Amino acid sequence: MTPGWRLAAVLRDPARTEHFSARQWTELFAVARAEQMAGTLAHRLNGLDLDPTVQRLVDDAIASAGHLRLAALWEAEMARRALAPLGVPVVLLKGTAFAAAGLSPSLGRNIGDLDILVPRERMDEVEAALLAAGWEWVKPDPYDDAYYRRWMHELPPLIHRERDRMIDVHHTILPLTARIRPDARALLADSEPLGNGLCTLSRTDRLVHAVAHLLADGDLAGGMRNLWDFHCLVQDEGTMGLAERARHHGLGAEMARAGRLSHALYGTEVPFEWQGLRLLDHLYLRRLTARDGWGRQGRRLTRLGFYVRSHWLRMPPLMLARHLWTKYRKGYRPVG
């Protein structure tokens, strides 16, 4: 069993660690840290009869994740205060949304940037309010700034000058150039209030967004964590109405694939039609588990293929060629 698959197996059944060697424990936590899942792993292990050395690792990871959770929720509150005078709907996304709503994917989750969704027609007002409240631009490069504003689904990232925390302001969940165009108005219209001036996506749209982020907007880097989000949401909230909602957003095939991958990797209870791997699913699993015992990424050709695929999904061929050439000339290299 490879280190990536071993992490998935332990998340699925923590009792598998009963006879782990010191080397297996080291590899397990190395991969979990690399996948930003150390806190998740720790919560799954906590309560087992563990060696004191391992228990210290578990306690430290739980404490660290708790600190990140508090910081994320405070940053959401700061954004709410900055945007409250606008009267604009502010929908939390990803990890902060899970934490604010008390959903199980947030248990031990490594929460980084604050991601929010606002109406596209209010983006200028939101941008101005955040800049006035202390956020600053991360990307000074004129090409990157223009690329975000013209083609992406979000503003260029901002960072707060005092708290050193980033915020990504979305107006939809996939780039405007992508082949798939989710219904952003429906995402906002069906969002659910949290009672504090902020909202989260609806039950089905949380899963739609998780799938879009995992399979339609990237190279699957961090995919084990994103697929774990999917697994937890399905286990907690079921799949009723999910296929129909995914089709509405143009993500029906991606939803089915996420179900198959999650069932294979984490044993997620999904509808029968989402069980049984297809031929290409094995390549996705190979990419998701591409870690060695030190937590380093392996399978370079597989990763390169998914990197190219991610850009292919995001833009037409001519635009893709122009964009990659521009980034190459600026010194960007996707694979070391």
N, C-alpha and C positions, 0 to 999 in steps of 0.2 A: 504494500500500500504506500503510495507516494505521500509526502508530507501534507500537500493540499487536501487530498482525500481523507487523510487521517484527521485533520482539523474538522472537516465536515462530519466525519463519523462520530467524533466526540461531541460536537454540538448536537448531533442527533440523539446520542446516547452517552451521557457523561460517564456511566459505569464502565465503559470500555477502557478507562484509564487505570483500572484496578491493579493491573500487573505491569504498568509502564516502567521502563528503565529510565535512568537519569537522562540518557541521550534522547529518548522519545519525548520526555517532558520538555527538554531544551528545544527540540525541534518544534514541538507543538506551540509553545509560546512565541518562538521566533516567527513562525508563519502567522500566528494570530496578530502579533504586533504589526507585521508587514501589511496585513489585510485590514488593519485598524479595527480588529475584533477582539483585542485582549480583554476589554471590559465585558464584552458579551460572553466570551469563553469563561471568564472568572465567575460571572453570575450563574452560568450553567454548572460549574464545578462546585460552587459554594454549598456547603452542607454535607459533602462527601467526607469520608475519613481520609484526609490527605496528610502526606508527610509535612512536617512543620515548614520546611523550605518552600514547598509548593504552596502551602497555605499563605505564606507571606507574599508570594507573587500574586495570589488571588486577592488578598486584602488590598494590596497596593493598586492593582488594576481596578478594583471596585471603587476605591477612594478617588482615583484619578478620573474615572468616568463620571463620578458624582460631581466633581468639581467642574468638569466640562459641561455637564447638564445645567448646573446653576448659572454658569457664564453664558450659555446659549439662551436660557430663559430671560436673563437680565438684558441681553442684547436685543431680544425680541421686544421687551418692554421699552427700551430706549428708542427703538424704531417706531413703536406705537406712539410714543409721546411726540416724536418729531413729526409724524404724519397725521396725528389726530386733528389738527386744525383744518386739514384739507377735506375731511369727511369722506375720504376715499376708502373703499374696501381693501383690507390688507390680509391676504391669505398666506399663512405660514406653510412652508414646504419642507419635505425631507425630515431630517433628524429633529430639528426644533419643533416641527409640527407634531411628531410622535411624542416628544417629551411634554409639550404643552397640553396635549390631549390625553396623556397618561396611557399611551398605547404600548403594547409589549415590545415592539422593535426598539424602543428607547432604553430598555433595560441593559445598562452597560454600554450603550452605543457611544462611539467616539463622534461627537458632534462638532463639526468645524464651522464653516461659514454659515451665516444666516441667509436663507433663501426665502424670498417672498414673491407673491404674485399679485399684480395690480392691473387695472384696466390699461390697455395700450394708450388710449386717448388721454390718460392722466400722467403719463410717464414724465413729461417735462416738469410738471408740478412736483412730482415725487422726487425727481432728481434735485431740483432746486431746494426743496425742504431738507433733504439729507445733507447736501453740501453746506447749508446754513447751520446745520446741527453738528458739524464737525467731521463729517466723512470727506475723504479725499480720493482722487483717482489713483488706481494702482498701475494702470497701463498708460505711460506718457507717450508711447509710440503712436504717431498719427495714423499709420496704417491699421494698427490694432483697434484704435478708437473708431475709425471710420467703418471698419469691418463689423464691429459689434453693432453700431448704430444702424447700419444699412441692412445687414443680413441676419443678425442673431435674434434670439428670443429673449434677450436680456440686455440691460445696460452694461457697459464695461464695469468690471468689479470695482467696488469702493472699499476703503479701509478707514476706520475711525482713527483720527490722529492721536487720541489719548488712550483709548482702550485697545488699540491694535487688533481690532476685530473686523472681519470682512463681511460685506453684505452683497448679495447678488439679487438684483431687482428684475424679475421676469414679467413679461406680458403674455407669454404662452409657455409651453413646456418643450417645444422643439424648435430648432432654427427655422426662419422663414423660408430658407432655401431647401429645406428637407422635403423629401418625397411624400412624407406623411404630414398632414396638417390637422392636428387636434383642434377641437372646438373650444377655443379659449373662453368665449362668452359663456358656454355651458359650464366650464370649470368654475368660473366666478359665480354664476347664477345659482349653482347647486351647492356652493360651499356652506359649511356649517359654522355658526358662531360659537366662540369659546366662552362668551360672557364677559370678556375683558377688553372688548374692542378689536380683537383679532379673530381670525377664522382659520379653519383647516378645510382642505378638500373633503368632499363627501366620501363615504365608505368605498364606493366603487372607484371614484376618481383617484383616491390615494393609491390604489393598486395599479390603475392605468398609468399614473405618473411614475411609479416605481418601475414598471415595465418599460416605459418610454426611456427613462434614464438608463436602464440596464442594457436594452437591446436596440434602441433606435437613435442613441445620441452619445456614442463613445466607443472606445476600443475594448470595453469590458474590464478596464483597470478598476480594481476595487469591487469587482463583480460578486465575489463571495459574500461581502457584506450587503450589497444591494439585493442579492437573491435571498439572503436571510431576512431582510425587511419584508420581501414578498411572502416568504414562508410564514413569518409571524402574523402578518395581516390576514392571510388566508386562514390560518389556524384559528385566529381570534374571531374573524368576521365572516368567514365562509365565502362562497363564490356565487351566491344567488344574484342574478342580473349582471354578473361581471362580463360574460362573453358579449352580451348585447351592448353594454356600455363601451367595451373595448372596440367593437365594430363601429360604433358611432364616432369614435375618435380616430378611426382608421388604423387601429392597433390590434385587430383581431388575431392575426397570425402571430404577432409578437407575444400576445397574452398566452396563446396556446403553447408557444415555445417556452416561455417562462414557467408555465405549469409543468411541462415535461422535465425541464432542467431541475426545478426545485424538487419535484418528486424523486428524481434520480439521485440528487445530491443530499437532500435533507429529509426525504421520506414524506414530503408534504402530501396531505390528503386532498387530492384534486379530482375533478370529474374523470370518468373512465377514458373519455376521448383525449384527455391531456396526459395520459400515461403511455409509456412505450416510446423509446427514443427513435427519432428519425436519423437518417444517415448524417446530416450536417450537425445534429445535436452533439455528436461525439467531439467535433472540433470545438464547439462552444465549451464543453466540459474540460477539454484539454487546455483551453485558454484560461478558464476560471481557476484551475488548480495549478497554474504554472509557477510554482514555488519550490525551491529546494529546502533542505533542512536548515539552512541559515536564513531563510526568509527571502532569499534573492530570487528575482524573476528569471525563469528559464524559458526554453522553447522560443527562441528568438524569432524564428521564421513565422511561427504561429502568431506571435504578438505583432509582428510587422504586418502580417496579413489582416489582422483585425484593426490595426491602425489605419491602413489604407481603406478598409471597408467603412470605418467610421466617417471618413471624409467623403467617401462615395455616397453614403446615405445623406450627408449634409448638403451636398451641392452638385449641380450638373457638371459633366466631365470637363468642359472648357474652363469653367470657374475653378474647379478642383485643381487642374493643372497649373493655372495661374497662381492660385493661393499657395500650393505646395512649393512652387518655384520661388515665390516671394519669401516664404518662411525659410527655405533652404539658404537663400542668399543672405538672410539676416543671421544665419548661424544656428537655426533650430534643428535639432536632430532627435527624432522620436525614440530611437533605440540605441542604447550605449553599447 
